[in-house]
Amino acid sequence: MAGVLTVPPAAGGRVAIGVLTGMKVTVLRRSMSGPRAAGLAVATVCGGAGAVGTAMLGLADYATPEAGFGVLALAQLLWSLGWALGPLVTGGDATLRPAWFAMVPMRPRGLAVGLLGAAFVGVTPVLALVAFGGLLLYGARQGPAAALVAVPAVLLQLLFVVLLAKFTPQALGGVLRFRLGWELSALLVGLVMACLNSGWFAIGFLTRLGTGDWAAGAATAVRVLPSGWAVVAVDAVRRSDWPTAAAALAGLAAVCGLLLAAWAALLSRQLVRGGAGRPHRVAARPRARNRLLPDTPAGAVLAKELLLWRRDPRRARFLRTALWTGVFTGLLPLLDGYDQLLPWTGVVAAVFAGAFCVNLYGLDAGALWLTLVVPGAERADVRARQAAWLLVTAPVALLLTAVALPLAPGAVLPWVCAVLPAVLGAGAGLIPLMSVLAAAPSPDRPGGGPLDDLADESAEHVRAQGLAAFWLQLLAVLPAAGVVLAGTLLSSGPLRWAGVPAGLLTGALCAWGLGRAAGRRLEERGPELLDVLRKGLRRTPEAESSAGPEDAGPAAAGISRGRSAAVGLLTTGGILLIAPQGLVALALSLFAPSVRSWFLVLYLPRALGIPVAVAFALLGALCLRTAHRLSRPDRPDRPDHAGSPGHPDLPAPSAELGS
């Protein structure tokens, strides 16, 4: 990098912006592979819908000016929180990592300015600009002066959120190496994930907060936050309060300057010191619980795994994130008076613990060779990892369930008791199996943090693994849930409670059967798995033998970028149709028909609710099936015109040979 990027040490921000922006454009153009194109298409559609909806708030009619101010300021606050907390979930923009420029002779402030300029290249800043354009529409309705002030207000608001997205992960990067930072990161990420799960239950609360009796109080609360100062400036012009408008714009510009200076200071510390944190102290003598473990290969692996779940920042973040996701998923609906998700907090935590930890062997990277060099240690290793995951996950899930069940109606008790063991058993079986089938390397870089793997080159692969594990865990609960449903429909108490042993049996079979398959796979393909973990996904033996010198992009897999984008859209649409608009809407129509929110089925007559929900689920399955077929690479139907299928350099078999 230092030999390619030639920037004088005293170069100004303008030169750095031009160089780094050009680098980012080139990298994005040449690395837009199939999964990236699909993800970009999905993000553009979903984000564009949210941005346009936010902008339309500027054209809405409100009962009072304070109500309009409260709604707009609240929308700006939500977008600012999304930009600040989003990198904690996605890992942020990893196109240009600051660590890559450690050997480049540039001042940290110049590097920060250049990276900030490059951050405006992409789809997300455009979507944010569209969303903040609602403030311009709001100002235009107030008069020409307010519209004129709204222009710099919108630009400053965009600069503010982009700086937040850069500063937040950089500031938390050093904190996350300590135990308090693990907890803070897990809490924030769990809150974001819970908002995606059940945040729509709070839509009614947010509407009342911005337009109802609380509008004045909400307006006062958001007025003091920097995210609302742009709205303060435009609203002050409406009241001809020019000093307040100027002060709000100047204050927002000052906050942006402070964020830039703080970010540059953090970059300087990372580039000089490498971001190394304080090393953890290792206990001098074994703990009592380790002496209770059997003196066997499985006992040794179990002791090692328990220590890793406690000391590894990445593993600790996975477990704590799953915990807070379950807690907030049950608590957020309480804002709108809906308490029926509270009993499911333990189940949600268990499901997400299985989805987050599915790349278990990938976290070890090259350390897998320690297992492979010991004859017959593969199956003991798999079983010990399963037991360790259950020991750290099951008590938390059971505790959350035990705390929340007394607050729930008695009819929910058989459901939760039947589903929870099935979820735990399926998670214990899927974690080692999916990891050995398609592991992704997650190296622990020197000076890196536990969020680095979210933006790693294999992050998309890991997210796909987690999504698959999520749905497979839900699929595993169908037998137990079916027994409880049959007992509910037949009004049979014993049949309802028969779902509990059905769930225990399903979980035990999943843990035993999938763990056995994982051990067998590790015995048969252990060296190949180790090669992937050491060299990366793009350097597997199969890929090296079939890929050419330009193995980049969707063409290498035989899939065009348009088809890849269509796969992403169909996959997202299929998931939305099956889960929220299909299964969740069906459950709500049966147990809580008064909760409508964004579920289309609940706005239909009750007689049509169940058929339409089933139709949505079937349509979603069709979308996923179509996406799967489109994702398969093209193959020639008649290979005789281009040579032998197995050996493309050999001529096709002649027709005379057959005669």
VENHU-V285352 format. One record per residue. N is the residue number from 0. D_CENTER is the distance of its C-alpha to the mean C-alpha in Angstrom with 2 decimals. Layout:
BEGIN
[[N/D_CENTER] [N/D_CENTER]]
END
This chain:
BEGIN
[[0/29.86] [1/32.77] [2/35.20] [3/33.52] [4/32.51] [5/35.87] [6/35.53] [7/38.45] [8/37.77] [9/39.24] [10/37.48] [11/36.39] [12/33.09] [13/34.21] [14/34.68] [15/31.35] [16/29.54] [17/31.40] [18/30.81] [19/27.09] [20/26.42] [21/28.39] [22/26.50] [23/23.11] [24/24.60] [25/26.06] [26/22.99] [27/20.92] [28/23.89] [29/24.38] [30/20.87] [31/19.76] [32/19.46] [33/18.74] [34/14.97] [35/14.71] [36/17.14] [37/15.48] [38/12.10] [39/14.35] [40/16.38] [41/13.78] [42/12.37] [43/16.06] [44/17.13] [45/14.66] [46/14.87] [47/18.57] [48/19.22] [49/17.81] [50/19.75] [51/22.90] [52/22.74] [53/22.51] [54/25.36] [55/27.46] [56/27.61] [57/30.13] [58/32.47] [59/32.38] [60/35.49] [61/35.32] [62/38.02] [63/38.42] [64/37.40] [65/35.67] [66/33.48] [67/32.47] [68/31.82] [69/29.66] [70/27.48] [71/26.99] [72/26.38] [73/23.84] [74/21.97] [75/22.13] [76/20.85] [77/17.75] [78/17.02] [79/17.81] [80/15.48] [81/12.61] [82/13.73] [83/14.30] [84/11.15] [85/8.68] [86/9.38] [87/8.60] [88/4.78] [89/5.42] [90/8.74] [91/10.85] [92/13.46] [93/14.84] [94/17.64] [95/20.18] [96/19.59] [97/22.18] [98/23.23] [99/24.57] [100/27.19] [101/28.59] [102/31.80] [103/32.25] [104/35.07] [105/33.31] [106/33.38] [107/30.08] [108/30.74] [109/31.36] [110/28.23] [111/26.21] [112/27.99] [113/27.39] [114/23.66] [115/23.57] [116/25.54] [117/23.34] [118/20.25] [119/21.89] [120/21.76] [121/19.02] [122/17.91] [123/15.95] [124/19.18] [125/21.16] [126/19.07] [127/19.39] [128/23.07] [129/23.48] [130/22.00] [131/24.25] [132/27.08] [133/27.58] [134/29.29] [135/31.65] [136/32.50] [137/33.14] [138/35.40] [139/37.26] [140/38.22] [141/39.65] [142/41.81] [143/42.07] [144/41.83] [145/38.57] [146/37.14] [147/38.35] [148/36.72] [149/33.42] [150/33.11] [151/32.80] [152/30.78] [153/28.08] [154/28.12] [155/27.95] [156/25.06] [157/23.12] [158/24.20] [159/23.15] [160/19.49] [161/19.25] [162/20.89] [163/18.58] [164/15.54] [165/17.69] [166/19.31] [167/16.65] [168/14.85] [169/18.38] [170/19.89] [171/17.48] [172/17.67] [173/21.12] [174/20.64] [175/17.82] [176/20.46] [177/22.33] [178/21.83] [179/21.70] [180/18.89] [181/16.87] [182/17.48] [183/16.74] [184/13.36] [185/12.43] [186/14.00] [187/12.23] [188/8.64] [189/10.14] [190/11.74] [191/8.88] [192/7.40] [193/11.13] [194/11.80] [195/9.72] [196/11.71] [197/15.08] [198/15.19] [199/17.40] [200/20.04] [201/20.53] [202/21.49] [203/25.09] [204/25.03] [205/23.75] [206/26.42] [207/29.09] [208/27.96] [209/28.48] [210/31.45] [211/33.26] [212/35.41] [213/32.71] [214/32.42] [215/34.86] [216/33.24] [217/29.74] [218/31.27] [219/32.88] [220/29.71] [221/27.63] [222/30.70] [223/30.60] [224/27.01] [225/26.69] [226/24.15] [227/27.10] [228/29.85] [229/29.66] [230/30.37] [231/33.06] [232/34.78] [233/35.00] [234/36.11] [235/38.69] [236/40.22] [237/40.65] [238/42.74] [239/44.49] [240/43.21] [241/42.97] [242/42.83] [243/39.70] [244/38.08] [245/39.01] [246/37.87] [247/34.42] [248/33.93] [249/35.38] [250/33.21] [251/29.99] [252/31.30] [253/32.17] [254/28.70] [255/27.29] [256/29.95] [257/29.17] [258/25.46] [259/26.57] [260/29.14] [261/26.84] [262/24.27] [263/27.21] [264/28.44] [265/25.18] [266/25.20] [267/28.82] [268/28.15] [269/25.42] [270/27.61] [271/30.73] [272/29.64] [273/26.71] [274/24.52] [275/26.02] [276/25.76] [277/28.28] [278/28.68] [279/28.36] [280/31.68] [281/32.32] [282/34.47] [283/38.03] [284/38.72] [285/36.76] [286/35.58] [287/37.40] [288/34.59] [289/34.60] [290/38.32] [291/37.72] [292/35.79] [293/37.97] [294/39.42] [295/37.99] [296/35.45] [297/32.94] [298/33.75] [299/33.21] [300/29.76] [301/28.93] [302/30.12] [303/28.14] [304/24.88] [305/25.50] [306/26.09] [307/22.91] [308/20.79] [309/22.66] [310/22.87] [311/20.00] [312/17.53] [313/14.56] [314/15.68] [315/16.56] [316/13.21] [317/11.69] [318/14.55] [319/14.69] [320/11.11] [321/11.95] [322/15.24] [323/14.27] [324/11.85] [325/14.98] [326/17.30] [327/15.80] [328/15.24] [329/18.97] [330/20.08] [331/18.65] [332/20.84] [333/23.80] [334/23.84] [335/25.26] [336/27.36] [337/25.43] [338/25.52] [339/25.12] [340/21.52] [341/22.70] [342/24.06] [343/20.81] [344/18.96] [345/19.92] [346/18.92] [347/15.40] [348/15.12] [349/16.60] [350/14.39] [351/11.12] [352/13.24] [353/14.14] [354/10.78] [355/9.57] [356/13.11] [357/13.82] [358/14.42] [359/17.20] [360/19.86] [361/17.74] [362/17.52] [363/21.34] [364/21.82] [365/25.61] [366/26.62] [367/26.71] [368/30.24] [369/31.52] [370/30.94] [371/32.28] [372/35.55] [373/36.49] [374/38.16] [375/36.74] [376/33.92] [377/31.04] [378/31.30] [379/31.89] [380/28.80] [381/26.63] [382/28.33] [383/28.04] [384/24.29] [385/24.03] [386/26.35] [387/24.58] [388/21.21] [389/23.19] [390/25.13] [391/22.21] [392/20.18] [393/22.98] [394/24.86] [395/21.96] [396/21.19] [397/24.94] [398/25.47] [399/22.95] [400/24.58] [401/28.05] [402/27.51] [403/26.15] [404/28.50] [405/31.65] [406/30.18] [407/29.52] [408/32.20] [409/33.90] [410/32.94] [411/29.29] [412/30.40] [413/31.15] [414/27.84] [415/25.79] [416/28.23] [417/28.06] [418/24.32] [419/23.28] [420/25.29] [421/24.19] [422/20.48] [423/21.32] [424/23.56] [425/21.23] [426/18.49] [427/21.26] [428/22.36] [429/19.21] [430/17.86] [431/20.90] [432/21.60] [433/18.40] [434/18.37] [435/21.94] [436/21.64] [437/18.92] [438/17.99] [439/16.27] [440/17.83] [441/16.05] [442/19.03] [443/19.67] [444/21.13] [445/24.03] [446/23.18] [447/19.41] [448/16.98] [449/14.33] [450/11.60] [451/13.36] [452/11.88] [453/8.42] [454/10.70] [455/13.20] [456/14.93] [457/13.64] [458/9.87] [459/9.84] [460/12.11] [461/10.19] [462/7.18] [463/10.28] [464/11.88] [465/9.46] [466/9.69] [467/13.37] [468/13.88] [469/12.50] [470/15.08] [471/17.71] [472/17.70] [473/18.30] [474/20.94] [475/22.65] [476/23.43] [477/25.46] [478/28.79] [479/28.79] [480/27.55] [481/30.21] [482/32.90] [483/32.02] [484/31.90] [485/35.30] [486/36.73] [487/35.51] [488/37.02] [489/40.20] [490/40.40] [491/40.86] [492/39.79] [493/40.40] [494/38.38] [495/35.42] [496/35.56] [497/36.01] [498/32.30] [499/31.79] [500/33.67] [501/32.02] [502/28.58] [503/29.96] [504/31.49] [505/28.41] [506/26.28] [507/29.11] [508/29.56] [509/25.90] [510/25.81] [511/29.20] [512/29.00] [513/25.56] [514/26.37] [515/29.69] [516/28.18] [517/25.84] [518/28.89] [519/30.94] [520/28.40] [521/28.18] [522/31.98] [523/32.34] [524/29.66] [525/29.08] [526/30.48] [527/28.40] [528/25.20] [529/26.43] [530/27.12] [531/23.58] [532/22.23] [533/24.87] [534/24.84] [535/21.42] [536/20.26] [537/22.50] [538/25.57] [539/25.97] [540/29.66] [541/29.17] [542/27.39] [543/30.07] [544/32.84] [545/31.67] [546/29.98] [547/32.13] [548/32.22] [549/29.90] [550/27.09] [551/24.40] [552/22.88] [553/23.03] [554/26.76] [555/26.62] [556/25.17] [557/27.56] [558/25.06] [559/25.54] [560/22.93] [561/23.92] [562/23.44] [563/20.04] [564/18.99] [565/20.69] [566/18.81] [567/15.44] [568/17.02] [569/18.71] [570/15.76] [571/13.83] [572/17.19] [573/17.99] [574/15.01] [575/15.83] [576/19.47] [577/19.28] [578/17.03] [579/17.63] [580/20.76] [581/22.19] [582/21.69] [583/20.57] [584/23.24] [585/25.74] [586/25.19] [587/25.55] [588/28.64] [589/30.18] [590/29.42] [591/28.58] [592/29.94] [593/30.30] [594/26.57] [595/26.07] [596/23.28] [597/21.74] [598/22.81] [599/25.49] [600/27.26] [601/28.21] [602/30.17] [603/32.40] [604/35.47] [605/34.86] [606/36.74] [607/34.37] [608/31.10] [609/30.84] [610/31.99] [611/29.66] [612/26.62] [613/27.71] [614/28.26] [615/24.74] [616/23.39] [617/25.86] [618/25.01] [619/21.32] [620/22.50] [621/24.74] [622/21.97] [623/20.02] [624/23.40] [625/24.18] [626/20.92] [627/21.76] [628/25.26] [629/24.33] [630/22.05] [631/25.12] [632/27.10] [633/30.50] [634/33.47] [635/37.11] [636/39.00] [637/42.30] [638/42.05] [639/45.83] [640/45.93] [641/43.78] [642/44.83] [643/43.81] [644/40.20] [645/40.01] [646/41.98] [647/41.51] [648/44.25] [649/46.87] [650/48.85] [651/48.39] [652/50.82] [653/53.96] [654/55.44] [655/58.81] [656/57.41] [657/56.80] [658/60.39]]
END
